[in-house]
Amino acid sequence: MSETNYGSAGNEGEGHQRVHRHEGPYWKRMHRSWPFWVGMVLVTAAITIYVMTDNLALIPRGQPPKPLAGQLGQ
């Protein structure tokens, strides 16, 4: 009766011990994960689109827009 059991029932013996594999720090293991690489592809695509479209502008900055034919004399 004076014996104290800190584990739960059924966890006794060597066959039920958890095996912890030391795979290194998280930032190294993260690079082997597929969600990380999907996110990197999406971020790279977003940055490329932003740069190639001149800050997502719909009208290029090179030349000012030409006036319409009906607005020339006004």
C-alpha positions in Angstrom: 0.0 0.0 0.0 2.9 2.4 0.4 3.9 1.9 -3.2 3.2 4.9 -5.5 2.5 4.3 -9.2 3.0 7.5 -11.3 2.2 5.8 -14.6 -1.1 4.6 -15.8 -2.1 0.9 -15.9 -0.7 -1.1 -18.8 2.4 1.0 -19.3 4.7 -1.3 -17.4 7.5 -3.2 -19.0 10.0 -2.4 -21.7 7.7 -3.1 -24.6 5.5 -0.1 -24.0 8.1 2.6 -23.6 8.0 5.5 -26.0 10.9 5.7 -28.4 12.0 9.3 -29.1 14.1 9.6 -32.2 16.3 12.7 -32.1 15.9 14.1 -35.6 17.4 17.5 -35.0 15.9 20.9 -34.4 12.5 21.8 -35.8 13.8 24.2 -38.5 15.8 21.4 -40.1 12.9 18.9 -39.9 10.5 21.5 -41.3 12.3 21.5 -44.7 11.4 17.9 -45.2 7.7 18.6 -44.9 5.5 18.8 -48.0 3.2 21.7 -46.6 6.4 23.8 -46.2 7.3 23.4 -49.9 3.8 24.0 -51.1 3.8 27.3 -49.1 7.2 28.2 -50.5 6.0 27.7 -54.1 2.9 29.8 -53.5 4.9 32.6 -51.8 7.4 32.6 -54.7 4.6 32.7 -57.2 2.9 35.6 -55.4 6.2 37.6 -55.2 6.9 37.0 -58.9 3.4 38.1 -59.9 3.7 41.2 -57.8 7.1 42.2 -59.3 6.2 41.4 -62.9 2.9 43.4 -62.8 4.6 46.5 -61.4 3.0 46.4 -58.0 -0.2 44.9 -59.3 -1.0 48.0 -61.4 -3.5 47.4 -64.1 -2.1 50.3 -66.3 1.6 50.4 -66.8 3.4 53.6 -65.6 5.5 54.0 -68.7 3.2 56.3 -70.7 0.2 58.3 -69.5 -3.2 57.0 -70.9 -4.2 58.6 -74.2 -7.4 60.7 -74.1 -10.4 59.4 -76.0 -11.4 61.0 -79.4 -14.4 62.8 -77.9 -12.4 64.4 -75.1 -9.8 66.2 -77.2 -11.5 69.6 -77.4 -12.8 69.8 -73.9 
